[in-house]
Amino acid sequence: MTELTNLGVAAIRDGVASGEFTAREVAEAFNANVAAAADLNAFIVTTPDAALEAADKVDADRAAGKDLGSMAGVPIGMKDLFATKGVQTTAASHILEGFTPQYESTVSQNLWDAGAGMLGKLNLDQFAMGSSNETSYFGNVTSPWRKPDGSNTPMSPGGSSGGSSTAVAARLAPAATGTDTGGSIRQPAAFTGITGVKPTYGRCSRWGVVAFASSLDQAGPMAHDVRDCAIMLGAMAGFDPKDSTSLDLPVPDWEANLNSDMKGKKVGIPKEYRMDGTDAEILKSWDDGIAWLKDAGAEIVDISLPHTKYALPAYYIIAPAEASSNLARYDGVRYGLRDLPDGAGLQDMYAETRAAGFGDEVKRRVLIGTYVLSAGFYDAYYNQAQKVRALVAQDFENAWNECDVILAPTTPTASFGLGSLSDDPLTMYLNDVFAVPASLAGLPAMSVPCGVNSDGLPLGLQVVGKAFDEQGVMNAGLAIEERAGFTAKPEKWW
């Protein structure tokens, strides 16, 4: 039998259902991998008992002849941005350290209802602000990938969902939840050789998810392949009356409708994404992807997304503006950290608590956001950025007249060494240059691994689709997956 920790969502679900192995055996195997991988720092909190409890319930239900859920017997990692009842939820920030919600996020509850179990809470960039997983209060996550040159340079797993990408790539979990505000599912998926889907904005409920930028944040699955992501997204998605931005639409059976035949489909290639400074091997992988989709029967068409160059600066006005508003609730009064020096007043408590509780990147973005929302600059910055956002969305609408999906690189480079960009926030922000436009437009997009570069590090290709057309995105992703034949795994060093 294949080692259980090498199996993905579909294989575990089907194996448990057929009786080939028990859900408890699966949970025990992954619990052991999690316990042995402390050097990766992928988890902030581990919950081995929760994983076993969920597994035992699945095994009991199977023995009783009950119908099993779509994620039955699958233990997963939960990004520590999702509120989990009775389990610490921190958003990787000192200001929330020790906070234990008395409620469950809608997405996590949906997964538990589908039969999944929780291996633990995954590390991330603090408040999901970062592209390298170096801003966490609980220490950086290290990618399981290393360059084969013997340098042993610790590599970034991407961000903000770096704990999620590392856990899946290192076989600590068959799948994990992520959130994507400007690329935080797709970029880490590309860096670690896994698959990640950002669904249409509103497809997954944001209720119970610690907010970064409310008009952009969206939960999604991260797993080994397209089928596993389709299964998990089907469990995560659905209308939620507690979230005013939730889509009141039925959840399609994405897994059953997967089809890699691209005959009759047009794939758009945006000329603006061939940017100066993009790694030559990234461009080569893009050309490979074009050839693969053509082989799958697709017609390749050149398209233009003319406002692409303005998307990143607009994002870094809108997202910090929303963050400065959302993070105002962390004041030391109701929950989380309270820093109250002797003789201090209310304003002193606010200032001391936030100074001690927020990390440098969070403070940087709060300052930017407060600045662009201030009276003298609101029209000059925030309103202009919103106009650019509308133009970026309009570019995509125009493109859909010519194509069904868009193919682009996920990132401008492969993974980089931890610490190599931490003193250069602007270069760090450029990691999201290909991912941000789809986020601003609220469109579904995914990253699929397509190979490794000359340093032996994974590369990802991104597929962007029309609103609500996750199926079209995943079908194109499946066509790439089948032709790329990506089977590389990180060699175990941890």
Long-range contacts (C-beta under 8 A, 24 or more apart in sequence): 3-29, 4-29, 4-30, 5-29, 5-30, 5-33, 5-171, 5-174, 6-171, 7-174, 8-174, 8-175, 8-223, 8-224, 8-225, 8-227, 8-228, 9-71, 9-74, 9-174, 9-175, 9-223, 9-224, 9-227, 9-228, 9-231, 9-232, 10-227, 10-228, 10-231, 10-255, 12-73, 12-74, 12-174, 13-68, 13-70, 13-71, 13-72, 13-73, 13-74, 13-231, 15-73, 16-58, 16-59, 16-62, 16-68, 16-72, 16-73, 17-62, 17-68, 17-72, 17-73, 19-62, 22-55, 22-59, 22-73, 23-54, 23-55, 23-56, 23-58, 23-59, 23-62, 23-72, 23-73, 23-117, 24-52, 24-55, 24-56, 24-59, 26-55, 26-73, 26-74, 26-75, 27-51, 27-52, 27-54, 27-55, 27-75, 27-117, 27-119, 28-52, 30-75, 30-119, 30-172, 30-173, 30-174, 31-75, 31-119, 33-170, 33-171, 33-172, 34-119, 34-120, 34-167, 34-172, 34-173, 36-494, 37-170, 37-172, 37-494, 39-142, 39-494, 40-141, 40-142, 40-144, 40-166, 40-167, 40-170, 40-172, 40-494, 41-123, 41-138, 41-139, 41-140, 41-141, 41-142, 41-163, 42-77, 42-122, 42-123, 42-141, 42-162, 42-163, 42-166, 42-167, 42-170, 42-172, 43-77, 43-119, 43-120, 43-121, 43-122, 43-123, 43-163, 43-167, 43-172, 44-80, 44-88, 44-90, 44-92, 44-120, 44-121, 44-122, 44-123, 44-136, 44-138, 44-163, 45-80, 45-87, 45-88, 45-120, 45-121, 46-119, 46-120, 47-87, 47-118, 47-119, 47-120, 47-121, 48-119, 48-120, 50-87, 50-117, 50-118, 50-119, 51-75, 51-117, 51-118, 51-119, 52-117, 53-117, 54-112, 54-115, 54-116, 54-117, 54-118, 55-117, 57-115, 58-115, 58-117, 68-115, 69-113, 69-114, 69-115, 69-116, 69-235, 70-114, 70-115, 70-231, 70-234, 70-235, 71-111, 71-114, 71-115, 71-116, 71-231, 71-232, 71-235, 72-114, 72-115, 72-116, 73-115, 73-117, 74-115, 74-116, 74-117, 74-174, 74-175, 75-116, 75-117, 75-118, 75-119, 75-173, 75-174, 76-111, 76-116, 76-117, 76-118, 76-119, 76-173, 76-174, 76-175, 76-176, 76-177, 76-232, 77-118, 77-119, 77-120, 77-121, 77-122, 77-163, 77-164, 77-167, 77-168, 77-172, 77-173, 77-175, 77-176, 77-177, 78-108, 78-118, 78-120, 78-121, 78-122, 78-176, 78-177, 79-121, 79-122, 79-124, 79-161, 79-163, 79-164, 79-176, 79-177, 79-178, 79-179, 80-121, 80-122, 80-123, 80-124, 80-163, 81-124, 81-128, 81-179, 81-209, 81-210, 82-107, 82-108, 82-177, 82-208, 82-209, 82-210, 82-219, 83-108, 83-208, 83-209, 83-210, 84-108, 84-118, 84-121, 87-118, 87-121, 88-121, 89-121, 89-210, 90-121, 90-137, 90-138, 91-124, 91-126, 91-127, 91-128, 91-210, 92-123, 92-124, 92-125, 92-126, 92-127, 92-135, 92-136, 92-137, 92-138, 93-126, 93-127, 93-137, 93-357, 93-358, 93-359, 93-362, 94-137, 94-337, 94-356, 94-357, 94-358, 94-359, 95-330, 95-336, 95-337, 95-353, 95-354, 95-356, 95-357, 95-358, 96-210, 96-330, 96-335, 96-336, 96-337, 96-357, 97-137, 97-336, 97-337, 98-336, 99-335, 99-336, 101-208, 103-208, 104-208, 105-205, 105-207, 105-208, 105-209, 106-205, 106-207, 106-208, 106-240, 106-242, 106-243, 107-177, 107-204, 107-205, 107-208, 107-209, 107-219, 107-236, 108-177, 108-208, 110-235, 110-236, 110-237, 110-238, 111-177, 111-232, 111-235, 111-236, 113-235, 114-235, 116-235, 119-167, 119-172, 119-173, 122-161, 122-163, 122-164, 122-167, 122-176, 122-177, 123-162, 123-163, 124-159, 124-160, 124-161, 124-162, 124-163, 124-164, 125-159, 125-160, 125-162, 125-184, 125-361, 126-358, 126-359, 126-361, 126-362, 127-210, 127-212, 127-323, 127-327, 127-362, 128-160, 128-161, 128-179, 128-181, 128-184, 128-210, 128-212, 128-217, 129-160, 129-212, 129-323, 129-361, 129-362, 129-365, 130-159, 130-160, 130-361, 130-428, 131-158, 131-159, 131-160, 131-183, 131-184, 131-187, 131-428, 131-429, 131-431, 131-432, 132-156, 132-158, 132-159, 132-162, 132-416, 132-418, 132-421, 132-422, 132-428, 132-431, 133-157, 133-158, 133-159, 133-160, 133-162, 133-163, 133-166, 133-188, 134-159, 134-418, 134-419, 134-422, 135-159, 135-359, 135-360, 135-361, 135-362, 137-359, 140-418, 141-166, 142-166, 142-418, 142-494, 143-169, 143-191, 143-192, 143-415, 143-490, 144-169, 144-170, 144-192, 144-490, 144-492, 144-493, 144-494, 145-169, 145-191, 145-192, 145-193, 145-415, 145-456, 145-457, 145-458, 145-490, 146-490, 146-491, 146-493, 147-455, 147-456, 147-457, 148-455, 148-456, 148-491, 149-455, 152-493, 153-417, 153-418, 154-417, 154-418, 155-191, 155-415, 155-416, 155-417, 155-418, 155-457, 156-191, 156-415, 156-416, 156-417, 156-418, 157-188, 157-191, 157-192, 157-415, 158-187, 158-188, 158-189, 158-190, 158-191, 158-192, 158-411, 158-415, 158-431, 159-184, 159-187, 159-188, 160-184, 160-188, 161-185, 161-188, 161-196, 161-222, 162-188, 164-188, 164-222, 165-189, 165-191, 165-192, 165-194, 165-196, 165-222, 166-192, 168-192, 168-194, 168-222, 168-223, 168-224, 169-193, 169-194, 169-489, 169-490, 170-490, 170-492, 170-494, 171-489, 174-223, 174-224, 174-228, 175-221, 175-222, 175-223, 175-224, 175-228, 175-229, 175-232, 176-221, 176-222, 176-223, 177-219, 177-220, 177-221, 177-222, 177-236, 178-219, 178-220, 178-221, 178-222, 179-209, 179-212, 179-217, 179-218, 179-219, 179-220, 180-217, 180-218, 180-219, 180-220, 180-435, 180-439, 181-212, 181-213, 181-216, 181-217, 181-218, 181-319, 181-439, 182-216, 182-315, 182-319, 182-432, 182-435, 182-436, 182-439, 183-410, 183-431, 183-432, 183-434, 183-435, 183-436, 183-439, 185-220, 185-222, 185-447, 186-410, 186-435, 186-445, 186-446, 186-447, 186-460, 186-462, 187-410, 187-411, 187-431, 187-432, 187-435, 187-447, 188-222, 189-222, 189-410, 189-447, 189-449, 189-460, 190-410, 190-411, 190-447, 190-449, 190-458, 190-459, 190-460, 190-462, 191-411, 191-414, 191-415, 191-457, 191-458, 191-460, 192-415, 192-458, 192-490, 193-449, 193-452, 193-458, 193-460, 193-486, 193-488, 193-489, 193-490, 194-222, 194-223, 194-224, 194-449, 195-222, 195-223, 195-224, 195-225, 195-226, 195-228, 195-229, 195-446, 195-447, 195-448, 195-449, 195-477, 195-481, 196-220, 196-221, 196-222, 196-223, 196-229, 196-446, 196-447, 197-221, 197-222, 197-229, 197-233, 197-444, 197-445, 197-446, 197-470, 197-473, 197-474, 198-438, 198-439, 198-444, 198-445, 198-446, 199-233, 199-237, 199-444, 199-470, 200-247, 200-442, 200-443, 200-444, 200-467, 200-468, 200-469, 200-470, 201-245, 201-442, 201-443, 202-243, 202-245, 202-246, 202-247, 202-442, 203-233, 203-237, 203-247, 203-249, 203-444, 203-468, 203-470, 204-233, 204-236, 204-237, 204-238, 205-238, 205-240, 205-242, 205-243, 205-246, 206-243, 206-245, 206-246, 207-240, 207-242, 207-243, 207-246, 211-322, 211-326, 212-319, 212-322, 212-323, 212-326, 213-318, 213-319, 213-320, 213-322, 213-323, 213-326, 214-245, 214-322, 214-326, 215-245, 215-318, 215-322, 216-315, 216-318, 216-319, 216-322, 216-439, 216-440, 218-439, 218-442, 225-481, 226-258, 226-446, 226-448, 226-474, 226-477, 226-478, 226-481, 227-255, 227-258, 227-478, 229-446, 229-474, 230-254, 230-255, 230-258, 230-474, 231-255, 233-470, 247-468, 249-468, 252-470, 252-471, 254-470, 254-471, 254-474, 257-471, 257-475, 258-474, 258-475, 258-478, 259-475, 259-478, 260-296, 260-475, 260-478, 260-479, 260-481, 260-482, 261-296, 261-297, 261-479, 262-293, 262-296, 262-297, 262-298, 262-475, 262-476, 262-479, 263-296, 263-297, 263-298, 264-297, 265-297, 265-298, 265-299, 265-404, 265-405, 265-472, 265-476, 266-298, 266-299, 266-300, 266-301, 266-402, 266-403, 266-404, 267-293, 267-298, 267-299, 267-300, 267-301, 267-403, 267-404, 267-405, 267-406, 267-407, 267-476, 268-301, 268-302, 268-303, 268-399, 268-402, 268-403, 268-405, 268-406, 268-407, 269-300, 269-301, 269-302, 269-303, 269-406, 269-407, 269-408, 270-303, 270-304, 270-305, 270-308, 270-399, 270-406, 270-408, 271-302, 271-303, 271-304, 272-304, 272-305, 272-306, 272-308, 272-309, 273-305, 273-308, 273-408, 273-409, 273-434, 275-412, 275-433, 277-412, 278-409, 278-412, 278-413, 279-412, 279-413, 279-414, 279-453, 281-414, 281-453, 281-454, 281-459, 282-409, 282-411, 282-412, 282-413, 282-414, 282-459, 283-409, 285-409, 285-450, 285-451, 285-459, 285-461, 286-407, 286-408, 286-409, 286-461, 288-450, 288-451, 288-484, 289-407, 289-450, 289-461, 289-480, 290-407, 292-479, 292-480, 292-483, 292-484, 293-407, 293-476, 293-479, 293-480, 295-483, 296-479, 296-482, 296-483, 298-476, 298-479, 301-402, 301-403, 303-399, 303-402, 303-403, 303-406, 304-395, 304-399, 305-392, 305-395, 305-396, 305-399, 305-437, 306-395, 307-388, 307-391, 307-392, 307-394, 307-395, 308-392, 308-395, 308-437, 310-388, 310-391, 310-392, 311-388, 311-392, 311-433, 311-436, 311-437, 311-440, 312-429, 312-430, 312-432, 312-433, 312-436, 313-385, 313-388, 314-384, 314-385, 314-386, 314-388, 314-389, 314-392, 314-440, 315-385, 315-432, 315-436, 315-439, 315-440, 316-368, 316-429, 317-368, 317-372, 317-381, 317-382, 317-384, 317-385, 318-382, 318-385, 318-386, 318-389, 318-440, 319-365, 319-369, 320-365, 320-366, 320-368, 320-369, 320-372, 321-368, 321-369, 321-372, 321-373, 321-382, 321-385, 322-369, 323-362, 323-365, 323-366, 323-369, 324-365, 324-366, 324-367, 324-368, 324-369, 324-370, 324-373, 325-369, 325-373, 327-358, 327-362, 327-366, 330-354, 330-357, 330-358, 332-357, 361-425, 364-425, 389-440, 389-441, 392-437, 392-440, 392-441, 393-440, 393-441, 393-442, 395-437, 396-437, 396-438, 396-441, 396-443, 396-464, 400-466, 404-465, 404-466, 404-469, 404-472, 405-463, 405-464, 405-465, 405-466, 405-469, 405-472, 405-473, 405-476, 406-463, 406-464, 406-465, 407-461, 407-462, 407-463, 407-476, 408-434, 408-461, 408-462, 408-464, 409-434, 409-459, 409-460, 409-461, 409-462, 410-434, 410-435, 410-447, 410-459, 410-460, 410-461, 410-462, 411-435, 411-460, 414-453, 414-455, 414-457, 414-458, 414-459, 415-457, 415-458, 434-462, 435-462, 437-464, 438-462, 438-464, 442-467, 443-467, 444-468, 444-469, 444-470, 444-473, 445-473, 446-473, 446-474, 446-477, 448-477, 448-480, 448-481, 448-484, 449-481, 449-484, 449-486, 449-488, 450-480, 450-484, 450-486, 451-484, 451-486, 452-488, 456-488, 458-486, 458-488
